[in-house]
Amino acid sequence: MKELLADLVALQNVEIEMFKAEEGLREIPKGVEEIESIIRARKSSLDAIDEEIAAYEERKAPLEAELNENQTILDATDARIKRIKTNKEYLALQREMDLAKKRKADIEEQLLSIMDKIEKKNVDKERIQKSFESDRVILDDKKEKLLAQIRELEAVLDGYKGQDELLRKGVDPSLLSKYDRIKHSKKGLAVVECIDGVCMGCHMHVPPQLFNDLVRADKLITCPTCQRIIYVQTQAPGE
Ligand SMILES: [Zn+2]
């Protein structure tokens, strides 16, 4: 029984290491994705600011064109006013000029307000860019470490590949099916050591009579509390 169990423990050890590696390979990519999504979010907030700035620039262009047009009107009226002969004509032109001047002031005010907004957006952009650049170093470093961990775990899995199948072939089939049953129901260890009369699976004491059977190791014994297969280590380590 002792030897049979030793093979099973060897299989379990390999499967645990493989399970840990697989678990890591499931979890670590989530961390990588999290970092990538932070970077994407930062980039898109910068893009959003760029779009806002572009939209303001677009609003500037027609206003600037109108301002030019308005100036042409003002210049023309100015030239005409010098050749005016009647008071009535003078008043009409004066009114035209006043309107053009009012419109000019209005456009200039709008342009100033737009330029003010562009300036503020540029300040925001610079601030976000700076903090992004310094965070980026940390984020890239974190990501690189996670990717290195993934590569390591893949190498671990590669190293164990085939070993579990090989060990399975060496274990008594009925013992193996019992092991698999317990492993699935416990989602983990199926064979555990009993140390000083305590089951290492559930940390409960096993009855003294059972402990004597364990030491004799002539039959398969399961923990009465957690149903895991239990054994005692009687050999010195490495023997
Ligand atoms: Zn137990």
Residues whose N, C-alpha, C, O or C-beta is under 5 A from the ligand:
A	BS01	ZN	C199 G201 C202 C223 T225 C226 Q227
